[in-house]
Amino acid sequence: QVQLVESGGGLVQAGGSLGLSCVASGTIFSRGIPDWYRQVTGKQRELVASMSSSTNTKYGDFVKGRFTISADSAKNTVYLQMNSLEPEDTAVYFCHLERWSRGTRYDYWGQGTQVTVSS
């Protein structure tokens, strides 16, 4: 059973930084690296960052070079370093893993961690 546990959220002033961590169990990163989504109250979840290797990363358009996703396969942990935070980045941040088995897609989500950026 795949489990994802996020940590590192909190309150930060605009322009500040936060680092999020997601520890994955029940899976290994060679089968896929978890990615990061976020959800603002009343809006749909949106992709923040994903990676398939250290040199193949993807970010949401709103990131604009401010965030960095990384992973440590030995620790089964994926990270999201967020710099130059803006009030608009206030959201619940989720760790997510997509799996396919026999033609069926499975989505695993962590419980989420709140990030609040004050102006």
Order of alpha helices (4+ residues) and beta strands (2+ residues): beta-beta-beta-beta-beta-beta-beta-beta-beta-beta-beta
